[in-house]
Amino acid sequence: MLISFLDAQRDRVFEVVAGLDDKQLATAVLPSGWTMLGMIEHLAHAERHWFQEVALGSAGPLPWPDDPDDPDDPDEKDGDAFTSPHSAETVFAFYRDQIARADSVLETLPLSTVPVGDHGQGDTALITDLRFIVLHMIEETARHLGHLDAARELIDGRTELGQDPL
């Protein structure tokens, strides 16, 4: 059930942005300056970080060099806006790839698996197992899905995209 909830949130991300062009996806609509494309790239980095770096202890290389929006970049300050220099096609492919890699971890390891990597911030003692990571990613994805939903409404007035069927 946990994995089904995570999958549903991931699917809704794509539903909320469906039909937007590159310019709309790269438009900041709030004063903080984040863009829908940047938020989706952030979600991809979160999948990579939690399911690979934390759960497994390492992650494969990024599909581009010297990523300025890497959430693990020590030079990125808290509050920096999530933006992306990449095309929508590139960011969506990156997110889909990170989801596939996370799903592979979930298919091969029980939820009771203790992570071998380190989150590097906060109370890492709370990260007891893969189940915690799944729960955190449900929360992370759902929270940012709400941001994406609000941004979509500001961009073109569309609402109730990616609506929960419950």
C-alpha positions in Angstrom: 0.0 0.0 0.0 2.8 2.4 0.8 4.4 2.0 -2.6 1.0 2.4 -4.3 0.6 5.7 -2.5 4.1 6.8 -3.6 3.4 5.8 -7.2 0.1 7.7 -7.2 1.9 10.9 -6.0 4.6 10.5 -8.7 1.9 10.0 -11.4 0.1 13.1 -10.3 3.2 15.2 -10.8 3.1 14.4 -14.5 -0.7 14.9 -14.6 -0.5 18.4 -13.1 2.1 19.6 -15.7 0.7 17.8 -18.7 0.1 20.1 -21.6 2.4 22.9 -20.4 5.1 24.1 -22.8 8.8 24.6 -21.9 8.2 28.4 -21.3 5.3 27.8 -18.9 7.3 25.1 -17.1 10.2 27.5 -16.7 8.1 30.4 -15.5 8.4 31.5 -11.9 4.9 32.5 -10.7 5.7 33.2 -7.0 8.1 35.7 -5.5 10.4 32.9 -4.3 11.3 32.3 -7.9 11.0 28.5 -8.2 9.7 27.0 -11.4 7.6 23.9 -12.1 10.5 22.4 -14.0 12.9 23.2 -11.2 10.5 21.6 -8.7 10.3 18.4 -10.7 14.1 18.3 -11.0 14.2 18.7 -7.2 11.9 15.7 -6.9 14.2 13.7 -9.1 17.2 14.6 -7.0 15.2 13.6 -3.9 14.4 10.2 -5.3 18.1 9.8 -6.2 19.3 10.9 -2.8 16.9 8.9 -0.6 16.7 5.6 -2.6 20.3 5.5 -3.8 22.6 7.6 -1.6 20.8 7.0 1.7 19.3 3.5 1.2 22.2 2.0 -0.9 25.1 4.2 0.1 25.9 5.5 -3.4 24.3 6.8 -6.6 25.2 6.7 -10.2 26.4 9.9 -11.9 24.1 12.6 -12.9 23.2 12.9 -16.5 24.8 16.3 -16.7 28.1 17.7 -15.2 28.3 20.3 -12.4 24.6 20.6 -11.7 24.0 24.0 -10.0 20.6 22.8 -8.6 21.9 19.7 -6.9 20.3 19.6 -3.4 23.4 18.0 -2.0 25.6 20.9 -3.3 27.2 22.6 -0.2 27.2 25.9 -2.0 23.4 26.0 -2.4 21.9 28.1 0.3 18.7 27.4 2.1 15.9 29.3 0.4 17.4 29.2 -3.1 14.7 28.8 -5.6 14.3 25.5 -7.4 15.0 26.3 -11.1 16.5 24.2 -13.9 18.7 25.0 -16.8 17.6 21.8 -18.6 14.8 21.2 -21.0 11.5 19.7 -19.9 12.3 16.6 -21.9 15.6 16.2 -20.0 14.1 16.8 -16.6 11.1 14.5 -17.1 13.5 11.8 -18.4 15.7 12.3 -15.3 12.7 12.1 -13.0 11.4 9.0 -14.7 14.8 7.4 -14.5 15.2 8.1 -10.8 11.7 6.7 -10.2 12.7 3.5 -12.0 15.9 3.2 -10.0 14.0 3.8 -6.8 11.4 1.1 -7.9 14.3 -1.3 -8.5 15.4 -0.7 -4.9 11.9 -1.3 -3.6 11.5 -4.5 -5.7 14.8 -6.0 -4.4 14.9 -5.0 -0.7 12.4 -5.5 2.1 11.0 -2.3 3.7 12.8 -3.3 6.9 16.2 -2.9 5.2 18.4 -0.5 7.2 20.0 2.2 5.1 23.7 2.0 4.5 24.2 5.6 3.4 23.8 8.9 5.3 21.3 11.7 4.8 23.8 14.2 6.1 21.5 16.5 7.9 18.9 16.5 10.7 18.3 13.6 13.0 19.6 10.7 11.0 18.6 8.3 13.8 15.0 8.7 12.6 15.9 7.0 9.3 15.6 3.5 10.6 14.7 1.6 7.5 13.5 1.7 3.9 9.9 2.1 5.1 10.9 5.5 6.6 12.3 6.5 3.2 9.1 5.5 1.4 7.0 7.5 3.9 9.3 10.5 3.6 9.1 10.4 -0.2 5.3 10.2 -0.1 5.3 13.3 2.1 7.9 15.1 0.0 6.2 14.4 -3.3 2.7 15.2 -2.0 3.9 18.5 -0.5 5.6 19.6 -3.8 2.6 18.3 -5.8 0.5 20.9 -3.9 3.0 23.6 -4.9 2.8 22.4 -8.6 -0.9 22.4 -8.4 -1.0 26.0 -7.2 1.5 27.1 -9.8 -0.5 25.5 -12.6 -3.5 27.4 -11.5 -1.5 30.7 -11.6 -0.1 29.8 -15.0 -3.3 28.9 -16.9 -6.2 28.7 -14.4 -6.4 24.9 -14.6 -7.4 23.3 -11.3 -8.1 19.8 -10.0 -5.4 18.2 -12.1 -3.9 15.0 -10.6 -6.9 14.9 -8.3 -6.9 12.0 -5.8 -9.8 9.6 -6.8 -10.7 8.9 -3.2 
